[in-house]
Amino acid sequence: MSKILGIVSPENDTVIVEGLMDYRPIPAISFLGRYRLIDFAVSNLSNSHIDHIKVFVKKQPRSLIEQLGDGRQYGINSKRGRLQILYNDLGGMSSLYNTDINTYLRNIEFIEDADEEYVAITPGYQIYSLDFQKVLAQHLETGADVTVLYKTTDRAKERFIGCPALTIEKGLVTESYTNLGKRKNAAISMESYFMSKELFIKLVREAHAASSAYSLRDILRDKVGSLVIMGYHYKGYFACINSMNSYYKTSMELLDYSTAKELFRPEWPIYTKTNDSVPAFYGPEAHAEHSVIANGCRIEGTVINCALGRGVIVEKGAVVKDAILLPFSHIGKDCHVEYAVVDKWAKVNRIKEIRGTSSYDVAYIRRRDNI
């Protein structure tokens, strides 16, 4: 049995994907045509031979339950593995108290009863591919109390705004702060942590005793200097989906094949729930380029630089450009949609033009809306 218990942590209150999170928790948001954001976290754990995974969600668990099921699609061993969804039944309370720490505490017995010696904690709203066995090896080699994953960037003034960042000296974390876009270079915390299960439970209880509003990030920040917190330098593709802007930009970025190759590797599959449906249909007047188009779509108009989920319809004369269309959305005849995110089952028909001003100001059409 693996020594590692996988924990997919709930989003914190600084993570706000406007509109999309009104209907589902952020990890359940559709991504790049066929995936949900949660797929990356669970696939990383499963590919790392971690068969015992607990997914924590603060509220609205229905869509995650539908997506994850019993975990079979993620390659989790059906005999000795287990994927469990745990949520805070006080999720409707003030967000001040609805923290990851309180969610862990409401389910602490499920963590205490686990046989694993270590925990790998990773958010369900970040995009990367990593073998946690390599993190375990470094953790043991350095003798760290906590190992935190980080990604260096020279674009911190425009990317990863609002994400935690670290100051690291000879591998040791000496400071934790929030990236406000004031520095060009930064070591961005991936909010993925590795530690003993015993220490994790101790930190959860200490955080709750310190403040009812504390998060795991807060208590780890307080422990810099008193705990040995080492950084694990991740060098692959990484994106944090903590806003509509980051969701849109990451989706557009991964339309580029050379960029996508860094994330989607043959030896490291990203698993998801599959659906049997017909291939995408392209009409005689259809034109599509530089786009990801899922199965079940019907394209009779023009699609350029877009990510289309399953079952999307683009009628004749319609032009969709630089847009994200979630599953079963419908763009009517002669409509023009640009710099937009169209949620599931929404229909654009009467209003002939939906246009955001740029990738920094994206138009959003709500779920099941008729426009």
Secondary structure by P-SEA (a helix, b strand, c coil): cccbbbbbcccccccccccccccccccccccccccccaaaaaaaaaaacccbbbbbbcccaaaaaaaaccccccccccccbbbbbbbccccccccccccaaaaaaacaaaaaaccccbbbbbbccccccccaaaaaaaaaaacccbbbbbbbbccccccccccbbbbbcccccccccccccccccccccccbbbbcaaaaaaaaaaaaaacccccaaaaaaaaccccbbbbbbbccbbbbcccaaaaaaaaaaaccaaaaaaccccccccccbbbbbbcbbbcccbbbccccccccbbbcbbbcccccccbbbbcccbbbccbbbccbbbbcccbbbccbbbccccccccccccccccccbbbbbcccccc
